[in-house]
Amino acid sequence: MDQLEPRVPSKDECNIAMLGHLLGIFTGFLGALIIWIMKKDDSAYIANQAKEALNFQITITIGFVIAWVLAFILIGFIFIPVLLVLNLIFCIIAAMAASKGQDYRYPLTLRLVQ
């Protein structure tokens, strides 16, 4: 039987997916949400990567809310910079993978958007 070759995403698809990951650094979950809503029917690759970015940003947002609540007992002030750095690092890693047309799954992410 012939095996179907996986479809390689176009450069435009890679760029839009990369943008979805990078926007998380500046806009939180809004950038990925907008890209996912606008492009989910156009490209399976963009939809998948925007959904990954959206789920990660929702997870980070939940982390920030928890850290903010914990800031009242002073321990949250430790978690806020850690979350900022993790967000930056993972968004850059995901953007680099998307620019190469690779699928990227964020670690320790709640998969809320299916």
OpenMM code with the backbone's topology and positions (N, CA, C; nanometers):
from openmm import Vec3, app, unit

residues = "MET ASP GLN LEU GLU PRO ARG VAL PRO SER LYS ASP GLU CYS ASN ILE ALA MET LEU GLY HIS LEU LEU GLY ILE PHE THR GLY PHE LEU GLY ALA LEU ILE ILE TRP ILE MET LYS LYS ASP ASP SER ALA TYR ILE ALA ASN GLN ALA LYS GLU ALA LEU ASN PHE GLN ILE THR ILE THR ILE GLY PHE VAL ILE ALA TRP VAL LEU ALA PHE ILE LEU ILE GLY PHE ILE PHE ILE PRO VAL LEU LEU VAL LEU ASN LEU ILE PHE CYS ILE ILE ALA ALA MET ALA ALA SER LYS GLY GLN ASP TYR ARG TYR PRO LEU THR LEU ARG LEU VAL GLN".split()
positions = [
    Vec3(0.0830, -0.1189, 0.0000),
    Vec3(0.0000, 0.0000, 0.0000),
    Vec3(0.0867, 0.1242, 0.0000),
    Vec3(0.0401, 0.2219, -0.0708),
    Vec3(0.1125, 0.3487, -0.0748),
    Vec3(0.0837, 0.4280, 0.0518),
    Vec3(0.1891, 0.4810, 0.1078),
    Vec3(0.1756, 0.5681, 0.2242),
    Vec3(0.1613, 0.7115, 0.1764),
    Vec3(0.0702, 0.7834, 0.2349),
    Vec3(0.0555, 0.9247, 0.2016),
    Vec3(0.1668, 1.0034, 0.2690),
    Vec3(0.2317, 1.0863, 0.1928),
    Vec3(0.3358, 1.1725, 0.2478),
    Vec3(0.2697, 1.2858, 0.3255),
    Vec3(0.3212, 1.3182, 0.4434),
    Vec3(0.2637, 1.4321, 0.5160),
    Vec3(0.2845, 1.5614, 0.4380),
    Vec3(0.1829, 1.6443, 0.4384),
    Vec3(0.1890, 1.7699, 0.3647),
    Vec3(0.2819, 1.8667, 0.4358),
    Vec3(0.3749, 1.9213, 0.3602),
    Vec3(0.4684, 2.0198, 0.4148),
    Vec3(0.4015, 2.1568, 0.4089),
    Vec3(0.3961, 2.2286, 0.5214),
    Vec3(0.3322, 2.3608, 0.5198),
    Vec3(0.4102, 2.4591, 0.4328),
    Vec3(0.3355, 2.5486, 0.3697),
    Vec3(0.3991, 2.6515, 0.2868),
    Vec3(0.4710, 2.7524, 0.3762),
    Vec3(0.5524, 2.8350, 0.3135),
    Vec3(0.6258, 2.9376, 0.3893),
    Vec3(0.5287, 3.0358, 0.4555),
    Vec3(0.4208, 3.0708, 0.3855),
    Vec3(0.3209, 3.1608, 0.4448),
    Vec3(0.2561, 3.0975, 0.5681),
    Vec3(0.2248, 2.9676, 0.5583),
    Vec3(0.1665, 2.8986, 0.6736),
    Vec3(0.2648, 2.8967, 0.7907),
    Vec3(0.3911, 2.8716, 0.7603),
    Vec3(0.4941, 2.8715, 0.8655),
    Vec3(0.5054, 3.0087, 0.9308),
    Vec3(0.5011, 3.1136, 0.8492),
    Vec3(0.5137, 3.2497, 0.9031),
    Vec3(0.3952, 3.2870, 0.9920),
    Vec3(0.2744, 3.2497, 0.9502),
    Vec3(0.1563, 3.2812, 1.0309),
    Vec3(0.1588, 3.2021, 1.1614),
    Vec3(0.1988, 3.0744, 1.1535),
    Vec3(0.2093, 2.9928, 1.2753),
    Vec3(0.3150, 3.0504, 1.3691),
    Vec3(0.4275, 3.0938, 1.3119),
    Vec3(0.5340, 3.1547, 1.3921),
    Vec3(0.4826, 3.2822, 1.4596),
    Vec3(0.4078, 3.3626, 1.3862),
    Vec3(0.3503, 3.4850, 1.4419),
    Vec3(0.2558, 3.4532, 1.5580),
    Vec3(0.1773, 3.3470, 1.5433),
    Vec3(0.0867, 3.3072, 1.6510),
    Vec3(0.1596, 3.2758, 1.7801),
    Vec3(0.2759, 3.2117, 1.7673),
    Vec3(0.3550, 3.1810, 1.8872),
    Vec3(0.4185, 3.3074, 1.9450),
    Vec3(0.4740, 3.3918, 1.8593),
    Vec3(0.5438, 3.5120, 1.9073),
    Vec3(0.4492, 3.6160, 1.9659),
    Vec3(0.3276, 3.6241, 1.9138),
    Vec3(0.2323, 3.7216, 1.9676),
    Vec3(0.1992, 3.6940, 2.1141),
    Vec3(0.2149, 3.5693, 2.1560),
    Vec3(0.1886, 3.5355, 2.2958),
    Vec3(0.2757, 3.6128, 2.3925),
    Vec3(0.3950, 3.6496, 2.3488),
    Vec3(0.4860, 3.7258, 2.4348),
    Vec3(0.4275, 3.8637, 2.4643),
    Vec3(0.3607, 3.9218, 2.3657),
    Vec3(0.3140, 4.0602, 2.3769),
    Vec3(0.1648, 4.0729, 2.4069),
    Vec3(0.0842, 3.9784, 2.3568),
    Vec3(-0.0609, 3.9935, 2.3686),
    Vec3(-0.1273, 3.8870, 2.4543),
    Vec3(-0.0482, 3.7973, 2.5113),
    Vec3(-0.1086, 3.6872, 2.5861),
    Vec3(-0.1826, 3.5951, 2.4910),
    Vec3(-0.3019, 3.5541, 2.5298),
    Vec3(-0.3758, 3.4590, 2.4471),
    Vec3(-0.4517, 3.5248, 2.3316),
    Vec3(-0.4619, 3.6578, 2.3295),
    Vec3(-0.5427, 3.7248, 2.2270),
    Vec3(-0.4884, 3.7067, 2.0851),
    Vec3(-0.3574, 3.7172, 2.0673),
    Vec3(-0.2991, 3.7025, 1.9339),
    Vec3(-0.3239, 3.5648, 1.8761),
    Vec3(-0.2989, 3.4615, 1.9559),
    Vec3(-0.3215, 3.3243, 1.9099),
    Vec3(-0.4699, 3.2988, 1.8863),
    Vec3(-0.5551, 3.3560, 1.9695),
    Vec3(-0.6996, 3.3391, 1.9531),
    Vec3(-0.7465, 3.3992, 1.8217),
    Vec3(-0.7003, 3.5187, 1.7903),
    Vec3(-0.7399, 3.5846, 1.6652),
    Vec3(-0.6921, 3.5043, 1.5449),
    Vec3(-0.5675, 3.4586, 1.5483),
    Vec3(-0.5153, 3.3792, 1.4362),
    Vec3(-0.5921, 3.2485, 1.4239),
    Vec3(-0.6204, 3.1835, 1.5350),
    Vec3(-0.6931, 3.0570, 1.5298),
    Vec3(-0.8338, 3.0767, 1.4728),
    Vec3(-0.9027, 3.1806, 1.5172),
    Vec3(-1.0383, 3.2060, 1.4670),
    Vec3(-1.0361, 3.2381, 1.3176),
    Vec3(-0.9396, 3.3180, 1.2746),
    Vec3(-0.9365, 3.3617, 1.1347),
    Vec3(-0.8852, 3.2539, 1.0394),
    Vec3(-0.7949, 3.1666, 1.0843),
    Vec3(-0.7279, 3.0740, 0.9927),
    Vec3(-0.7578, 2.9267, 1.0169),
    Vec3(-0.8432, 2.8934, 1.1135),
    Vec3(-0.8628, 2.7523, 1.1474),
    Vec3(-0.9225, 2.6707, 1.0329),
    Vec3(-0.9973, 2.7336, 0.9441),
    Vec3(-1.0558, 2.6613, 0.8311),
    Vec3(-0.9674, 2.6648, 0.7069),
    Vec3(-0.8654, 2.7491, 0.7060),
    Vec3(-0.7793, 2.7636, 0.5882),
    Vec3(-0.6654, 2.6631, 0.5855),
    Vec3(-0.6081, 2.6326, 0.7003),
    Vec3(-0.4890, 2.5481, 0.7057),
    Vec3(-0.4891, 2.4671, 0.8345),
    Vec3(-0.4755, 2.3358, 0.8199),
    Vec3(-0.4699, 2.2493, 0.9380),
    Vec3(-0.3448, 2.2784, 1.0201),
    Vec3(-0.2346, 2.3112, 0.9525),
    Vec3(-0.1097, 2.3398, 1.0238),
    Vec3(-0.1232, 2.4667, 1.1078),
    Vec3(-0.1755, 2.5730, 1.0483),
    Vec3(-0.1941, 2.6983, 1.1227),
    Vec3(-0.2921, 2.6768, 1.2376),
    Vec3(-0.4017, 2.6056, 1.2108),
    Vec3(-0.5014, 2.5810, 1.3152),
    Vec3(-0.4395, 2.5056, 1.4325),
    Vec3(-0.3598, 2.4032, 1.4026),
    Vec3(-0.2969, 2.3243, 1.5085),
    Vec3(-0.1987, 2.4080, 1.5895),
    Vec3(-0.1142, 2.4842, 1.5227),
    Vec3(-0.0136, 2.5629, 1.5938),
    Vec3(-0.0767, 2.6799, 1.6703),
    Vec3(-0.1781, 2.7430, 1.6131),
    Vec3(-0.2474, 2.8512, 1.6839),
    Vec3(-0.3190, 2.7960, 1.8068),
    Vec3(-0.3756, 2.6760, 1.7935),
    Vec3(-0.4424, 2.6122, 1.9069),
    Vec3(-0.3415, 2.5786, 2.0170),
    Vec3(-0.2239, 2.5304, 1.9782),
    Vec3(-0.1185, 2.5029, 2.0766),
    Vec3(-0.0775, 2.6314, 2.1491),
    Vec3(-0.0554, 2.7380, 2.0714),
    Vec3(-0.0164, 2.8660, 2.1311),
    Vec3(-0.1269, 2.9183, 2.2228),
    Vec3(-0.2510, 2.9051, 2.1792),
    Vec3(-0.3647, 2.9510, 2.2590),
    Vec3(-0.3739, 2.8735, 2.3907),
    Vec3(-0.3620, 2.7417, 2.3840),
    Vec3(-0.3666, 2.6610, 2.5065),
    Vec3(-0.2529, 2.6968, 2.6015),
    Vec3(-0.1337, 2.7194, 2.5467),
    Vec3(-0.0205, 2.7556, 2.6322),
    Vec3(-0.0436, 2.8913, 2.6977),
    Vec3(-0.0921, 2.9879, 2.6217),
    Vec3(-0.1141, 3.1213, 2.6777),
    Vec3(-0.2259, 3.1212, 2.7814),
    Vec3(-0.3273, 3.0373, 2.7620),
    Vec3(-0.4320, 3.0243, 2.8638),
    Vec3(-0.3723, 2.9650, 2.9912),
    Vec3(-0.2864, 2.8646, 2.9758),
    Vec3(-0.2198, 2.8036, 3.0913),
    Vec3(-0.1326, 2.9055, 3.1642),
    Vec3(-0.0572, 2.9850, 3.0885),
    Vec3(0.0273, 3.0891, 3.1489),
    Vec3(-0.0595, 3.1929, 3.2204),
    Vec3(-0.1718, 3.2300, 3.1605),
    Vec3(-0.2624, 3.3269, 3.2231),
    Vec3(-0.3155, 3.2729, 3.3557),
    Vec3(-0.3529, 3.1461, 3.3577),
    Vec3(-0.3973, 3.0840, 3.4830),
    Vec3(-0.2846, 3.0879, 3.5858),
    Vec3(-0.1628, 3.0616, 3.5401),
    Vec3(-0.0467, 3.0688, 3.6295),
    Vec3(-0.0266, 3.2080, 3.6864),
    Vec3(-0.0457, 3.3110, 3.6019),
    Vec3(-0.0316, 3.4489, 3.6499),
    Vec3(-0.1392, 3.4834, 3.7524),
    Vec3(-0.2605, 3.4366, 3.7304),
    Vec3(-0.3680, 3.4625, 3.8270),
    Vec3(-0.3348, 3.3973, 3.9608),
    Vec3(-0.2883, 3.2735, 3.9564),
    Vec3(-0.2503, 3.2046, 4.0802),
    Vec3(-0.1337, 3.2765, 4.1480),
    Vec3(-0.0340, 3.3172, 4.0700),
    Vec3(0.0815, 3.3891, 4.1270),
    Vec3(0.0381, 3.5219, 4.1874),
    Vec3(-0.0557, 3.5905, 4.1226),
    Vec3(-0.1039, 3.7184, 4.1741),
    Vec3(-0.1754, 3.6983, 4.3078),
    Vec3(-0.2566, 3.5920, 4.3158),
    Vec3(-0.3248, 3.5623, 4.4420),
    Vec3(-0.2219, 3.5272, 4.5496),
    Vec3(-0.1203, 3.4487, 4.5119),
    Vec3(-0.0165, 3.4113, 4.6082),
    Vec3(0.0738, 3.5285, 4.6452),
    Vec3(0.0706, 3.6344, 4.5657),
    Vec3(0.1525, 3.7518, 4.5968),
    Vec3(0.1087, 3.8164, 4.7278),
    Vec3(-0.0149, 3.7937, 4.7671),
    Vec3(-0.0618, 3.8495, 4.8937),
    Vec3(0.0064, 3.7846, 5.0137),
    Vec3(0.0591, 3.6637, 4.9940),
    Vec3(0.1366, 3.6010, 5.1019),
    Vec3(0.2849, 3.5971, 5.0641),
    Vec3(0.3223, 3.6830, 4.9694),
    Vec3(0.4596, 3.7107, 4.9281),
    Vec3(0.5274, 3.6020, 4.8444),
    Vec3(0.4727, 3.4826, 4.8383),
    Vec3(0.5376, 3.3787, 4.7587),
    Vec3(0.5121, 3.3980, 4.6084),
    Vec3(0.4031, 3.4639, 4.5734),
    Vec3(0.3694, 3.4858, 4.4331),
    Vec3(0.4684, 3.5735, 4.3601),
    Vec3(0.5363, 3.6611, 4.4327),
    Vec3(0.6349, 3.7486, 4.3687),
    Vec3(0.7512, 3.6693, 4.3098),
    Vec3(0.7737, 3.5493, 4.3593),
    Vec3(0.8779, 3.4628, 4.3035),
    Vec3(0.8306, 3.4020, 4.1718),
    Vec3(0.7029, 3.3649, 4.1650),
    Vec3(0.6505, 3.2950, 4.0483),
    Vec3(0.6274, 3.3852, 3.9275),
    Vec3(0.5973, 3.5111, 3.9491),
    Vec3(0.5679, 3.6011, 3.8368),
    Vec3(0.6866, 3.6146, 3.7421),
    Vec3(0.8085, 3.6437, 3.7886),
    Vec3(0.9214, 3.6510, 3.6948),
    Vec3(0.9535, 3.5163, 3.6302),
    Vec3(0.9332, 3.4082, 3.7046),
    Vec3(0.9577, 3.2749, 3.6480),
    Vec3(0.8618, 3.2495, 3.5323),
    Vec3(0.7354, 3.2834, 3.5502),
    Vec3(0.6371, 3.2658, 3.4432),
    Vec3(0.6694, 3.3531, 3.3225),
    Vec3(0.7142, 3.4757, 3.3466),
    Vec3(0.7523, 3.5638, 3.2356),
    Vec3(0.8665, 3.5044, 3.1536),
    Vec3(0.9670, 3.4523, 3.2214),
    Vec3(1.0825, 3.3937, 3.1523),
    Vec3(1.0419, 3.2663, 3.0785),
    Vec3(0.9628, 3.1804, 3.1429),
    Vec3(0.9173, 3.0581, 3.0767),
    Vec3(0.8339, 3.0892, 2.9532),
    Vec3(0.7469, 3.1885, 2.9632),
    Vec3(0.6659, 3.2291, 2.8487),
    Vec3(0.7558, 3.2735, 2.7335),
    Vec3(0.8526, 3.3563, 2.7626),
    Vec3(0.9448, 3.4052, 2.6604),
    Vec3(1.0215, 3.2901, 2.5952),
    Vec3(1.0789, 3.2030, 2.6756),
    Vec3(1.1601, 3.0927, 2.6232),
    Vec3(1.0769, 2.9979, 2.5374),
    Vec3(0.9630, 2.9531, 2.5894),
    Vec3(0.8836, 2.8561, 2.5148),
    Vec3(0.8212, 2.9158, 2.3895),
    Vec3(0.7835, 3.0429, 2.3929),
    Vec3(0.7302, 3.1068, 2.2719),
    Vec3(0.8371, 3.1157, 2.1634),
    Vec3(0.9592, 3.1458, 2.2009),
    Vec3(1.0680, 3.1539, 2.1028),
    Vec3(1.0998, 3.0157, 2.0468),
    Vec3(1.1057, 2.9139, 2.1319),
    Vec3(1.1311, 2.7775, 2.0844),
    Vec3(1.0210, 2.7335, 1.9882),
    Vec3(0.8959, 2.7611, 2.0238),
    Vec3(0.7834, 2.7235, 1.9377),
    Vec3(0.7873, 2.7990, 1.8055),
    Vec3(0.8217, 2.9263, 1.8096),
    Vec3(0.8298, 3.0058, 1.6867),
    Vec3(0.9400, 2.9534, 1.5952),
    Vec3(1.0520, 2.9134, 1.6524),
    Vec3(1.1608, 2.8581, 1.5713),
    Vec3(1.1180, 2.7267, 1.5054),
    Vec3(1.0464, 2.6427, 1.5789),
    Vec3(0.9972, 2.5172, 1.5217),
    Vec3(0.8952, 2.5453, 1.4117),
    Vec3(0.8054, 2.6406, 1.4353),
    Vec3(0.7038, 2.6742, 1.3352),
    Vec3(0.7666, 2.7326, 1.2096),
    Vec3(0.8742, 2.8075, 1.2236),
    Vec3(0.9394, 2.8655, 1.1056),
    Vec3(0.9998, 2.7571, 1.0164),
    Vec3(1.0271, 2.6397, 1.0746),
    Vec3(1.0802, 2.5261, 0.9978),
    Vec3(0.9697, 2.4322, 0.9505),
    Vec3(0.8448, 2.4637, 0.9838),
    Vec3(0.7328, 2.3796, 0.9437),
    Vec3(0.7109, 2.2599, 1.0343),
    Vec3(0.7701, 2.2609, 1.1521),
    Vec3(0.7562, 2.1498, 1.2460),
    Vec3(0.6394, 2.1751, 1.3405),
    Vec3(0.5747, 2.0667, 1.3809),
    Vec3(0.4715, 2.0777, 1.4834),
    Vec3(0.5398, 2.0926, 1.6183),
    Vec3(0.4872, 2.1804, 1.7020),
    Vec3(0.5434, 2.2001, 1.8356),
    Vec3(0.4324, 2.1875, 1.9377),
    Vec3(0.4577, 2.1087, 2.0410),
    Vec3(0.3652, 2.0971, 2.1540),
    Vec3(0.4344, 2.1510, 2.2777),
    Vec3(0.3712, 2.2491, 2.3394),
    Vec3(0.4246, 2.3075, 2.4620),
    Vec3(0.4168, 2.2051, 2.5751),
    Vec3(0.5200, 2.1984, 2.6580),
    Vec3(0.5131, 2.1066, 2.7729),
    Vec3(0.4247, 2.1639, 2.8838),
    Vec3(0.3694, 2.0761, 2.9644),
    Vec3(0.2903, 2.1129, 3.0830),
    Vec3(0.1788, 2.2120, 3.0515),
    Vec3(0.1090, 2.1874, 2.9422),
    Vec3(0.0042, 2.2789, 2.8980),
    Vec3(-0.1320, 2.2132, 2.9109),
    Vec3(-0.2273, 2.2873, 2.9647),
    Vec3(-0.3656, 2.2399, 2.9683),
    Vec3(-0.4217, 2.2464, 2.8270),
    Vec3(-0.4785, 2.1392, 2.7790),
    Vec3(-0.5360, 2.1353, 2.6438),
    Vec3(-0.6857, 2.1674, 2.6548),
    Vec3(-0.7153, 2.2948, 2.6721),
    Vec3(-0.8537, 2.3384, 2.6909),
    Vec3(-0.9260, 2.3588, 2.5587),
    Vec3(-0.8554, 2.4078, 2.4583),
    Vec3(-0.9144, 2.4300, 2.3262),
    Vec3(-0.8845, 2.3071, 2.2421),
    Vec3(-0.9889, 2.2419, 2.1981),
    Vec3(-0.9718, 2.1208, 2.1170),
    Vec3(-1.0016, 2.1556, 1.9739),
] * unit.nanometer
topology = app.Topology()
chain = topology.addChain("A")
for resn in residues:
    res = topology.addResidue(resn, chain)
    for name in ("N", "CA", "C"):
        topology.addAtom(name, app.Element.getBySymbol(name[0]), res)
